[in-house]
Amino acid sequence: MIFVRHTLPGERVRVRITEGASDDRFLRGDAVEVLTAAPDRVERRCPVSGPGGCGGCDWQHVSTAGQRTLKAAVVREQLRRLASLDVDVQVEPVPGDEDGLGWRTRVQHAVAPDGHLGLRRHRSHDVVRITSCPIAHPRVRGVELASPTWPGARAVEVVAPAGGDGPLVLVQPQGRRRPRLPAVGDASLAVVGDQGLERVRGRTWVRERVEVGDWRADLRVSGSGFWQVHPGAPAALVAAVLDGLDPQPGEQVLDLYAGVGLFASALGARVGSDGAVLAVEGDAGAVRDARRNLHGMPHVGITAGRVDEVLDAALERGLTADLVVLDPPRTGAGRVVVQQVTALSPRAVAYVACDPAALARDVATFAGLGFRLAGLRAFDCFPMTMHVECVALLEPSG
């Protein structure tokens, strides 16, 4: 079997093998010549996205509609294969990109030996030099164009927040000494060290603004802490979670893998002071940000720790919940956490997933514990790549 990049289903292509030997079970290759093109093939809009180039974009050669069709097929296949479900999937666009370009608000750049900014070659540590990345947000591209060389740096991350502030640039030095840093306009600048972030100019955090209906939040995210990279993704996901769960005043809610408190803030506003939200997060930096972001909501609590350990202790105390939000890492929640969530006897669970296979495995586990898949929405939060974000609604089968 050969896994081939830069092609489409139904095409005839000439393939150059890039990994593996003739006696290997699996090989990898690049389509270096298209003999018969698929209807959804388009010209790439990035000069370094083709064979042998940058590994960031999987589908620069595919139309936007074609990308969403492929992503929907992947989600359907994983649910069919791993959860024995036949689900109609439509991948929805989110606002904030121009036909798949100009959306990525966080870009981790590698630095070439001569100090020039670049991105990693596919499945390689080699650096492909770039002028600017077409999928990057305009304020990220502004830094790329204004400051193309960073001698003495190993990596340069540029963050363009949605709160209206200037970008934040995080520099990782090659050694212990701080490199000479170029001018970066109105951007804040920090150096990544063994003891955390060393502020050079401005802030070491950004302010992310999210609005859904009459709810609005300005959330602090420190350094390179986790945040959705598409500017339209946070609002789209919050809206999908709220629409699916329909939180009511006075309800008790658990927000698991809560990050900096995005869902907890919106849920806290819905359930009001007669209700309660408990946010659980294992990353210490995210917990610090969440405490700042949620300090004005006394009915929203934050617990630092591993989700399974916190839930184990909570269940021993007899905790129950009306609603649960799960936003686990790419590996999924896993059987133990799913079992603990169902033991809370919620009326509904919203599962936010960035990996369709992990979602399907956990949906199958939920099914074995008496919870059915009541709804599924998929969002194109990562145009030009194979990645897709899903929000699944699970309810008790009875």
C-alpha positions as CSV (number, residue, x, y, z in Angstrom):
1,M,0.0,0.0,0.0
2,I,1.3,3.5,-0.9
3,F,0.1,6.6,0.9
4,V,0.3,9.4,-1.7
5,R,0.2,13.1,-1.1
6,H,-0.8,15.8,-3.6
7,T,-3.4,13.8,-5.3
8,L,-7.2,13.2,-5.2
9,P,-9.5,10.2,-5.4
10,G,-10.0,9.1,-9.1
11,E,-6.8,10.7,-10.4
12,R,-4.1,9.0,-12.4
13,V,-0.7,10.3,-11.3
14,R,2.9,9.5,-11.5
15,V,4.3,8.8,-8.0
16,R,7.8,9.3,-6.5
17,I,8.4,7.1,-3.5
18,T,9.6,9.2,-0.6
19,E,9.7,6.6,2.3
20,G,10.0,2.9,2.5
21,A,11.6,0.0,0.6
22,S,10.1,-2.5,-1.9
23,D,9.6,-5.2,0.8
24,D,7.8,-2.8,3.2
25,R,4.1,-3.2,3.9
26,F,3.5,0.5,3.6
27,L,5.2,3.1,1.5
28,R,4.8,6.9,1.2
29,G,5.0,8.9,-2.0
30,D,4.3,12.2,-3.7
31,A,2.3,12.7,-6.9
32,V,4.8,14.5,-9.1
33,E,2.8,14.4,-12.3
34,V,-0.9,14.4,-12.8
35,L,-2.0,12.3,-15.8
36,T,-5.8,12.6,-15.3
37,A,-7.0,15.3,-13.0
38,A,-10.1,15.2,-10.7
39,P,-12.8,17.9,-11.1
40,D,-11.9,19.4,-7.7
41,R,-8.2,19.9,-8.5
42,V,-7.1,23.6,-8.6
43,E,-3.8,25.4,-8.9
44,R,-1.9,25.7,-5.6
45,R,-1.8,29.2,-4.1
46,C,1.4,28.6,-2.2
47,P,4.7,28.1,-4.0
48,V,6.2,25.8,-1.4
49,S,3.2,23.5,-0.8
50,G,3.9,20.9,-3.5
51,P,6.0,17.7,-3.5
52,G,9.1,18.1,-1.4
53,G,7.9,21.3,0.1
54,C,6.3,22.5,3.3
55,G,4.3,20.0,5.3
56,G,1.7,22.4,6.7
57,C,-0.9,22.2,4.0
58,D,-2.3,18.9,2.8
59,W,-4.8,20.2,0.3
60,Q,-3.6,23.3,-1.5
61,H,-4.4,21.5,-4.7
62,V,-8.1,21.0,-3.8
63,S,-11.0,23.3,-4.2
64,T,-12.6,24.6,-1.0
65,A,-15.8,22.6,-1.6
66,G,-13.7,19.5,-2.5
67,Q,-11.8,19.8,0.8
68,R,-15.0,19.9,2.8
69,T,-16.4,16.9,0.9
70,L,-13.2,14.9,1.7
71,K,-13.4,15.9,5.4
72,A,-17.0,14.9,5.6
73,A,-16.1,11.5,4.1
74,V,-13.4,11.0,6.7
75,V,-15.7,11.7,9.6
76,R,-18.4,9.4,8.1
77,E,-16.0,6.6,7.6
78,Q,-14.5,6.8,11.1
79,L,-18.0,6.7,12.7
80,R,-19.0,3.8,10.4
81,R,-15.8,1.8,11.0
82,L,-15.3,2.5,14.8
83,A,-18.8,3.2,16.1
84,S,-21.0,1.3,13.6
85,L,-23.0,4.4,12.9
86,D,-24.2,5.7,9.5
87,V,-24.2,9.5,9.9
88,D,-24.8,12.2,7.4
89,V,-22.0,14.7,7.8
90,Q,-21.8,18.3,6.3
91,V,-18.7,20.3,7.0
92,E,-19.6,23.9,7.7
93,P,-17.4,26.9,7.0
94,V,-16.5,29.3,9.8
95,P,-16.1,33.0,9.2
96,G,-12.7,34.5,9.1
97,D,-10.9,33.3,6.0
98,E,-10.8,34.2,2.4
99,D,-11.5,31.0,0.5
100,G,-9.2,29.0,2.8
101,L,-6.5,31.6,3.1
102,G,-5.4,34.2,5.6
103,W,-6.9,32.5,8.7
104,R,-4.1,31.0,10.8
105,T,-3.6,33.3,13.8
106,R,-0.8,31.2,15.3
107,V,2.2,30.1,13.2
108,Q,5.3,28.3,14.6
109,H,8.1,29.2,12.3
110,A,11.3,27.2,12.0
111,V,14.5,29.2,11.3
112,A,17.0,28.2,8.6
113,P,20.7,28.0,9.3
114,D,21.2,31.5,7.7
115,G,18.5,32.9,10.1
116,H,15.7,33.2,7.5
117,L,12.1,32.3,8.6
118,G,10.7,29.1,7.2
119,L,8.5,26.1,7.8
120,R,9.3,22.4,8.2
121,R,9.4,20.1,5.2
122,H,6.8,17.3,5.3
123,R,8.0,14.6,7.8
124,S,11.4,16.2,8.1
125,H,13.4,18.7,10.2
126,D,14.6,20.4,7.1
127,V,13.5,24.1,6.8
128,V,11.8,25.4,3.7
129,R,12.4,29.1,3.5
130,I,9.3,31.3,3.0
131,T,8.5,34.9,2.2
132,S,5.1,34.7,3.8
133,C,2.6,31.9,4.5
134,P,-0.7,32.3,2.5
135,I,-2.8,30.6,5.1
136,A,-1.4,32.9,7.9
137,H,-3.5,35.8,9.2
138,P,-2.6,39.1,7.7
139,R,-1.0,40.3,10.9
140,V,1.2,37.2,11.0
141,R,2.2,37.8,7.4
142,G,3.0,41.4,8.4
143,V,5.7,40.1,10.8
144,E,7.0,37.6,8.3
145,L,7.4,40.3,5.6
146,A,8.8,43.0,8.0
147,S,11.3,40.8,9.8
148,P,12.3,37.9,7.6
149,T,15.5,37.0,9.3
150,W,16.1,36.0,13.0
151,P,19.8,35.0,13.4
152,G,20.5,33.0,16.5
153,A,16.9,31.9,16.9
154,R,15.7,28.2,16.7
155,A,12.0,29.0,16.3
156,V,9.8,32.1,16.0
157,E,6.1,31.8,16.8
158,V,3.8,34.7,15.8
159,V,0.4,35.1,17.5
160,A,-2.3,37.5,16.1
161,P,-5.1,37.8,18.7
162,A,-8.7,38.6,17.9
163,G,-8.9,41.2,20.7
164,G,-7.6,44.0,18.5
165,D,-4.1,44.1,20.1
166,G,-0.9,43.9,18.1
167,P,0.8,40.5,17.5
168,L,2.9,38.6,20.0
169,V,6.2,37.2,18.9
170,L,7.8,34.4,20.9
171,V,11.4,33.6,20.1
172,Q,13.2,30.4,21.1
173,P,17.0,30.9,21.1
174,Q,19.4,28.3,19.7
175,G,21.4,28.4,22.9
176,R,21.3,30.1,26.3
177,R,22.2,33.6,25.0
178,R,19.4,35.9,23.8
179,P,19.7,36.4,20.1
180,R,19.7,39.9,18.5
181,L,16.1,40.6,17.9
182,P,14.8,42.6,14.9
183,A,12.2,45.3,15.0
184,V,8.7,43.9,14.8
185,G,6.6,47.1,14.6
186,D,3.8,47.2,17.2
187,A,4.2,43.5,18.2
188,S,5.0,42.4,21.7
189,L,8.2,40.4,22.0
190,A,9.2,37.6,24.4
191,V,12.0,35.0,24.6
192,V,11.2,31.4,25.5
193,G,13.6,30.3,28.3
194,D,14.0,27.5,30.8
195,Q,12.1,29.5,33.4
196,G,9.3,30.4,31.0
197,L,8.8,33.6,29.0
198,E,11.2,36.5,29.3
199,R,9.4,39.8,28.4
200,V,11.4,42.0,26.0
201,R,8.7,44.4,25.0
202,G,4.9,44.6,25.6
203,R,3.0,41.7,27.0
204,T,3.7,37.9,27.2
205,W,0.0,37.2,26.7
206,V,-2.8,38.1,24.3
207,R,-6.4,39.0,24.6
208,E,-8.9,36.9,22.6
209,R,-12.4,38.3,22.1
210,V,-15.3,36.0,21.4
211,E,-18.9,37.0,20.8
212,V,-21.9,34.7,20.4
213,G,-25.3,36.4,20.4
214,D,-25.5,38.7,23.5
215,W,-22.6,36.9,25.2
216,R,-19.1,38.4,24.8
217,A,-15.8,37.6,26.6
218,D,-12.3,38.9,26.5
219,L,-10.1,36.0,27.4
220,R,-6.4,36.1,28.4
221,V,-4.2,33.4,26.7
222,S,-0.5,33.4,27.9
223,G,2.3,32.9,25.4
224,S,1.8,29.9,23.2
225,G,-1.0,28.5,25.3
226,F,-3.7,26.6,23.5
227,W,-6.3,28.5,21.5
228,Q,-8.1,27.7,18.3
229,V,-6.0,29.0,15.4
230,H,-8.9,30.0,13.1
231,P,-10.4,33.3,14.2
232,G,-13.9,32.1,13.6
233,A,-13.5,28.8,15.4
234,P,-14.1,29.8,19.1
235,A,-17.4,31.5,18.4
236,A,-18.6,28.7,16.1
237,L,-17.7,26.0,18.6
238,V,-19.3,27.9,21.6
239,A,-22.5,28.4,19.5
240,A,-22.6,24.7,18.6
241,V,-22.1,23.6,22.2
242,L,-24.8,26.0,23.5
243,D,-27.2,25.1,20.8
244,G,-26.8,21.4,21.5
245,L,-26.9,21.5,25.3
246,D,-29.4,24.3,25.7
247,P,-28.2,25.1,29.3
248,Q,-30.9,26.4,31.6
249,P,-30.7,28.7,34.6
250,G,-29.8,26.8,37.7
251,E,-28.2,23.8,36.0
252,Q,-25.0,22.1,37.2
253,V,-22.3,21.9,34.4
254,L,-18.9,20.3,34.1
255,D,-16.4,21.7,31.6
256,L,-13.6,19.1,31.2
257,Y,-10.3,19.9,29.6
258,A,-11.4,23.5,30.1
259,G,-8.3,25.3,28.8
260,V,-8.4,29.0,29.6
261,G,-12.2,28.9,30.3
262,L,-13.8,29.6,26.9
263,F,-16.8,27.2,27.3
264,A,-16.9,27.7,31.1
265,S,-17.4,31.4,30.6
266,A,-20.3,31.0,28.1
267,L,-21.9,28.2,30.2
268,G,-21.6,30.3,33.4
269,A,-23.5,33.1,31.7
270,R,-26.3,30.7,30.6
271,V,-26.8,28.9,33.9
272,G,-26.6,32.1,36.0
273,S,-25.8,32.6,39.6
274,D,-28.4,29.9,40.6
275,G,-26.4,27.4,38.7
276,A,-22.8,26.2,38.8
277,V,-20.0,25.4,36.5
278,L,-16.9,23.4,37.4
279,A,-14.0,23.7,35.0
280,V,-11.2,21.0,35.1
281,E,-7.9,21.6,33.4
282,G,-4.5,19.9,33.8
283,D,-2.1,22.5,32.3
284,A,-0.9,24.9,35.0
285,G,-0.5,27.9,32.6
286,A,-4.1,27.4,31.3
287,V,-5.4,27.2,34.8
288,R,-3.7,30.5,35.7
289,D,-5.3,32.2,32.7
290,A,-8.7,30.6,33.5
291,R,-8.7,31.9,37.0
292,R,-8.1,35.4,35.6
293,N,-10.7,35.0,32.9
294,L,-13.4,33.7,35.3
295,H,-12.7,35.7,38.4
296,G,-15.9,37.7,38.0
297,M,-18.1,34.6,38.0
298,P,-18.2,33.3,41.6
299,H,-20.5,30.4,40.5
300,V,-17.8,29.1,38.2
301,G,-15.1,27.0,39.9
302,I,-11.8,25.9,38.5
303,T,-10.0,22.7,39.6
304,A,-6.4,22.0,38.5
305,G,-5.6,18.4,37.8
306,R,-5.9,15.4,35.5
307,V,-9.5,15.0,34.4
308,D,-9.7,11.3,35.4
309,E,-8.3,11.9,38.9
310,V,-10.6,14.9,39.5
311,L,-13.6,13.0,38.4
312,D,-12.7,9.9,40.4
313,A,-12.6,12.0,43.6
314,A,-15.8,13.9,42.6
315,L,-17.7,10.7,42.0
316,E,-16.7,9.4,45.5
317,R,-18.3,12.6,46.9
318,G,-21.5,11.8,45.0
319,L,-21.2,14.6,42.4
320,T,-23.7,14.7,39.6
321,A,-24.1,17.0,36.7
322,D,-26.9,18.1,34.4
323,L,-24.5,18.8,31.5
324,V,-20.9,18.0,30.6
325,V,-18.6,19.5,28.0
326,L,-15.7,17.4,26.8
327,D,-12.9,19.0,24.8
328,P,-10.1,16.5,25.1
329,P,-6.7,16.4,23.3
330,R,-6.3,14.7,20.0
331,T,-6.0,11.3,21.6
332,G,-9.6,11.6,22.8
333,A,-11.2,11.3,26.3
334,G,-10.7,7.5,26.5
335,R,-12.7,4.7,28.2
336,V,-12.0,5.7,31.8
337,V,-13.1,9.3,31.4
338,V,-16.2,8.3,29.3
339,Q,-17.2,5.9,32.0
340,Q,-16.8,8.6,34.7
341,V,-18.8,11.1,32.6
342,T,-21.8,8.7,32.2
343,A,-21.6,7.9,35.9
344,L,-22.5,11.6,36.6
345,S,-25.9,10.9,34.9
346,P,-25.9,14.1,32.8
347,R,-28.9,14.8,30.6
348,A,-26.6,15.7,27.7
349,V,-22.9,15.7,26.8
350,A,-21.2,18.0,24.2
351,Y,-18.0,16.4,22.9
352,V,-15.6,18.8,21.0
353,A,-13.2,16.7,18.9
354,C,-10.3,17.5,16.6
355,D,-9.7,13.9,15.6
356,P,-12.5,11.9,14.0
357,A,-11.1,8.5,14.9
358,A,-10.7,9.4,18.6
359,L,-14.3,10.8,18.6
360,A,-15.7,7.6,16.9
361,R,-14.0,5.4,19.5
362,D,-15.3,7.4,22.4
363,V,-18.8,7.6,20.8
364,A,-18.8,3.8,20.7
365,T,-17.8,3.7,24.4
366,F,-20.7,6.0,25.2
367,A,-23.0,3.8,23.3
368,G,-22.0,0.8,25.4
369,L,-22.8,2.8,28.5
370,G,-26.3,3.8,27.4
371,F,-25.6,7.1,25.6
372,R,-26.6,7.7,21.9
373,L,-25.2,10.1,19.4
374,A,-28.0,12.6,19.1
375,G,-26.4,15.1,16.8
376,L,-23.1,16.0,15.1
377,R,-21.8,19.1,13.5
378,A,-18.4,19.4,11.7
379,F,-16.5,22.7,11.0
380,D,-13.8,23.6,8.6
381,C,-11.6,25.2,11.2
382,F,-8.4,24.2,9.3
383,P,-8.7,25.0,5.6
384,M,-6.1,23.6,3.2
385,T,-5.4,20.8,5.7
386,M,-6.9,17.4,6.4
387,H,-8.0,18.4,9.9
388,V,-11.6,19.0,10.9
389,E,-13.3,20.0,14.2
390,C,-16.5,18.2,15.3
391,V,-19.1,18.9,18.0
392,A,-21.0,15.7,19.0
393,L,-24.1,15.7,21.2
394,L,-24.7,12.6,23.3
395,E,-27.8,11.9,25.3
396,P,-29.0,9.0,27.4
397,S,-30.5,6.3,25.1
398,G,-33.6,5.8,27.3
